[in-house]
Amino acid sequence: MLTRALKQAACGLFFFVICAGIANAGTIGVSPVRVTLSDSQKIGSFSVRNEGTEPITMQMEVLNWSQREGKAVFAATRELLANPPIFTIPAGNSQLVRVGLRRAPDAQRELSYRVILEELPPPPDPDSSGSDSDSDSGARMTLRISLPVFVLPEIEAKPVLLWQAVRTSQGALKISLSNSGNAHIQIKNFKLSLLDSVQPWVTLQTADYVLAGQSRDWILPANPENPAPPPGVSLKLFAQTDAGDIEAEVIIAP
């Protein structure tokens, strides 16, 4: 069924991400995983903990984060400061990182940034031969973590969402979400069901952000065993988000 195929695709992506950082899997913990700042709270913090058995050195980079046509766009910025920029955490210890806003919040819209933490490779082992050292260096995967930072505007911040659905020429179903509000939304997963059914027609697990004024599409591939309903059919949508659970009715456009 389509639900199973989408779950398998999500698991495959998760497996790839874990493999990409297998040298450090399970050794670094970050809490909280998101920072929210405002005019009344211009400094926030998060903790990075080394659960491994060896020291780890990390450096940070702060980027402005926007979206264009559903894709993330990053740019260097001095509007946000993260300190310390480089730090070493002994095994079993943690490092407190402070994030500070260096500009006034926007009057109307939430600002969004990313703090990138990247592991610096350890110095070469002087006891290793040149060939062995090169081999170890090539096999080692470094860890890279990206944390969102949001800055609330001066007015009330909230997403305003519009869901749409349309069948593609290949028979797939495209679900679109437009956010015309002034704050982000993070979609953690959503389910689509026929109005007269208690069982979901499809379940999609995700963790996608849709920033203020932006949109995003999800393509649910065609499946002969579980085809998309025809145009004009209404679907019940249930989504879990960082702003709470959402229920909506979506009509498949002709």
C-alpha positions as CSV (number, residue, x, y, z in Angstrom):
1,M,0.0,0.0,0.0
2,L,1.0,3.6,-0.5
3,T,1.2,4.2,3.3
4,R,3.8,1.4,3.6
5,A,5.8,2.6,0.6
6,L,6.0,6.1,2.1
7,K,7.1,4.8,5.5
8,Q,9.7,2.7,3.8
9,A,11.0,5.7,1.9
10,A,11.2,7.7,5.2
11,C,13.1,4.9,6.9
12,G,15.5,4.7,4.0
13,L,16.3,8.5,4.4
14,F,16.7,8.1,8.1
15,F,19.1,5.2,7.6
16,F,21.2,7.3,5.2
17,V,21.4,10.1,7.6
18,I,22.5,7.8,10.4
19,C,25.1,6.2,8.2
20,A,26.5,9.5,7.2
21,G,27.3,10.2,10.8
22,I,28.1,6.7,11.9
23,A,31.4,7.6,13.4
24,N,29.7,9.8,16.0
25,A,26.2,8.2,16.1
26,G,24.7,8.5,19.6
27,T,27.6,10.5,21.0
28,I,26.3,14.1,20.9
29,G,23.1,15.4,22.5
30,V,21.7,18.9,22.1
31,S,19.0,20.4,24.3
32,P,16.8,22.2,23.5
33,V,16.8,21.6,19.7
34,R,15.4,25.1,18.9
35,V,15.9,28.6,20.3
36,T,13.3,31.3,20.3
37,L,14.2,35.0,20.9
38,S,12.2,38.2,21.1
39,D,12.6,41.8,22.0
40,S,12.2,40.9,25.7
41,Q,14.6,37.9,25.4
42,K,17.5,38.7,23.2
43,I,19.7,36.0,24.6
44,G,19.0,32.3,24.6
45,S,21.1,29.1,25.1
46,F,21.3,25.4,24.4
47,S,23.6,22.7,25.8
48,V,25.8,20.3,23.8
49,R,26.7,17.1,25.6
50,N,29.4,14.7,24.6
51,E,28.2,11.2,25.4
52,G,31.2,9.5,23.8
53,T,34.4,8.3,25.2
54,E,36.7,10.8,23.5
55,P,36.9,14.6,23.5
56,I,35.2,16.3,20.6
57,T,35.9,19.8,19.2
58,M,33.1,21.7,17.4
59,Q,32.9,25.0,15.6
60,M,29.8,27.1,14.9
61,E,28.5,29.1,12.1
62,V,25.4,31.3,12.1
63,L,23.3,31.7,8.9
64,N,20.3,33.6,7.8
65,W,17.6,31.1,6.8
66,S,14.9,31.7,4.2
67,Q,13.0,29.6,1.7
68,R,12.4,30.0,-2.0
69,E,10.1,27.7,-3.9
70,G,10.1,25.2,-1.0
71,K,13.9,25.0,-0.8
72,A,16.1,26.3,2.0
73,V,18.3,29.3,1.3
74,F,21.2,30.2,3.6
75,A,23.3,33.3,3.8
76,A,26.0,34.5,6.1
77,T,24.8,37.0,8.7
78,R,26.0,39.1,11.6
79,E,22.5,39.7,13.0
80,L,23.0,36.7,15.4
81,L,25.9,35.8,17.6
82,A,26.7,32.3,19.0
83,N,29.3,32.0,21.6
84,P,31.8,30.3,22.0
85,P,32.5,29.9,18.3
86,I,34.9,27.0,18.8
87,F,34.9,24.6,21.8
88,T,36.1,21.2,23.0
89,I,33.9,19.0,25.1
90,P,35.6,16.3,27.2
91,A,34.0,12.9,27.3
92,G,30.9,12.9,29.5
93,N,30.8,16.7,29.8
94,S,28.7,19.4,28.2
95,Q,29.1,22.9,26.8
96,L,26.6,25.8,27.2
97,V,26.2,27.8,24.0
98,R,24.6,31.3,24.2
99,V,22.8,32.8,21.2
100,G,22.3,36.6,21.1
101,L,20.3,38.9,18.8
102,R,22.3,41.8,17.5
103,R,19.5,43.6,15.8
104,A,15.9,44.7,16.6
105,P,13.2,42.1,15.9
106,D,11.2,42.7,12.7
107,A,8.0,44.7,13.4
108,Q,5.7,42.4,11.4
109,R,7.3,39.0,10.7
110,E,9.3,36.3,12.4
111,L,13.0,36.1,11.6
112,S,14.6,32.7,11.1
113,Y,18.2,31.6,11.4
114,R,20.3,28.4,11.6
115,V,23.1,27.7,14.0
116,I,25.4,25.1,12.4
117,L,27.6,23.0,14.7
118,E,30.3,21.0,12.9
119,E,32.8,18.6,14.4
120,L,36.4,19.4,13.7
121,P,38.5,16.4,12.8
122,P,41.1,15.4,15.5
123,P,44.8,16.0,14.8
124,P,46.5,13.0,13.1
125,D,47.9,10.4,15.4
126,P,51.7,10.7,15.4
127,D,52.1,7.0,16.2
128,S,50.3,6.0,13.0
129,S,52.1,5.5,9.7
130,G,51.3,7.8,6.8
131,S,49.3,5.3,4.9
132,D,47.2,4.2,7.9
133,S,46.6,7.8,8.9
134,D,45.3,8.6,5.4
135,S,43.1,5.6,5.5
136,D,41.6,6.5,8.9
137,S,41.1,10.1,7.8
138,G,39.2,9.0,4.7
139,A,36.9,6.6,6.7
140,R,36.0,9.1,9.4
141,M,32.7,10.9,9.2
142,T,32.3,14.2,10.9
143,L,29.2,15.3,12.7
144,R,27.1,18.3,11.5
145,I,24.1,19.6,13.4
146,S,21.7,22.4,12.4
147,L,19.5,24.1,15.0
148,P,16.8,26.6,14.1
149,V,16.6,30.0,15.8
150,F,13.4,32.1,15.5
151,V,13.0,35.7,16.5
152,L,9.4,36.7,17.3
153,P,8.1,39.9,15.7
154,E,6.7,42.8,17.7
155,I,3.1,41.8,16.9
156,E,1.4,38.5,17.6
157,A,3.1,35.7,15.6
158,K,1.1,32.9,14.1
159,P,1.0,30.8,10.9
160,V,-2.0,31.0,8.6
161,L,-2.3,27.8,6.6
162,L,-4.0,26.8,3.4
163,W,-3.9,23.1,2.3
164,Q,-4.6,22.1,-1.4
165,A,-4.5,18.9,-3.3
166,V,-4.3,18.1,-7.0
167,R,-3.6,15.0,-9.1
168,T,-0.6,15.1,-11.3
169,S,-0.6,14.0,-14.9
170,Q,1.2,10.8,-13.7
171,G,-1.6,10.0,-11.3
172,A,0.3,11.1,-8.2
173,L,-1.3,13.3,-5.6
174,K,0.4,16.6,-4.8
175,I,-0.4,18.1,-1.4
176,S,0.5,21.8,-1.1
177,L,0.7,23.9,2.0
178,S,0.8,27.7,1.9
179,N,1.7,29.7,5.0
180,S,0.5,33.3,4.6
181,G,1.0,34.1,8.3
182,N,3.9,35.8,9.9
183,A,5.4,32.8,11.7
184,H,6.7,29.4,10.8
185,I,5.0,26.0,11.1
186,Q,6.7,22.6,11.4
187,I,4.8,19.7,10.0
188,K,5.8,16.6,11.9
189,N,3.4,14.2,10.0
190,F,0.1,14.1,8.4
191,K,-2.7,11.7,7.5
192,L,-5.2,11.8,4.7
193,S,-8.5,9.9,4.9
194,L,-11.7,9.6,2.9
195,L,-14.6,11.3,4.6
196,D,-16.5,8.1,5.1
197,S,-13.4,6.1,6.3
198,V,-11.9,5.7,9.7
199,Q,-8.7,4.3,8.3
200,P,-6.2,6.7,6.8
201,W,-5.7,6.5,3.1
202,V,-2.1,7.6,3.4
203,T,0.2,8.5,6.3
204,L,3.4,10.6,5.7
205,Q,6.0,11.1,8.3
206,T,8.1,14.3,7.9
207,A,9.7,17.1,9.9
208,D,9.4,19.9,7.3
209,Y,9.3,23.6,8.2
210,V,7.2,26.1,6.2
211,L,8.5,29.6,7.0
212,A,6.3,32.7,7.0
213,G,5.0,33.7,3.6
214,Q,6.3,30.4,2.0
215,S,4.8,27.1,0.7
216,R,5.8,23.5,0.3
217,D,4.6,20.5,-1.8
218,W,4.6,16.8,-1.0
219,I,4.2,14.4,-3.8
220,L,2.4,11.1,-2.9
221,P,3.5,8.7,-5.7
222,A,0.9,6.9,-7.8
223,N,0.1,3.3,-6.6
224,P,-2.1,1.0,-8.7
225,E,-3.1,-0.9,-5.6
226,N,-4.1,2.2,-3.7
227,P,-4.8,4.9,-6.4
228,A,-5.4,8.6,-5.5
229,P,-9.0,9.5,-5.4
230,P,-10.4,11.4,-8.4
231,P,-10.8,15.2,-8.6
232,G,-13.7,16.6,-6.6
233,V,-13.3,14.1,-3.7
234,S,-12.9,15.6,-0.3
235,L,-10.2,14.3,2.1
236,K,-9.8,14.6,5.8
237,L,-6.4,15.9,6.8
238,F,-4.9,15.5,10.2
239,A,-1.4,16.9,10.9
240,Q,0.8,17.1,14.0
241,T,2.8,20.3,14.1
242,D,4.8,22.4,16.6
243,A,1.8,24.7,16.9
244,G,-0.5,21.8,17.9
245,D,-2.7,19.3,16.0
246,I,-4.5,20.5,12.8
247,E,-7.6,19.1,11.1
248,A,-8.7,20.3,7.7
249,E,-10.9,19.2,4.8
250,V,-9.1,19.2,1.4
251,I,-10.9,18.9,-1.9
252,I,-8.8,17.4,-4.8
253,A,-8.8,20.1,-7.5
254,P,-9.7,19.2,-11.0
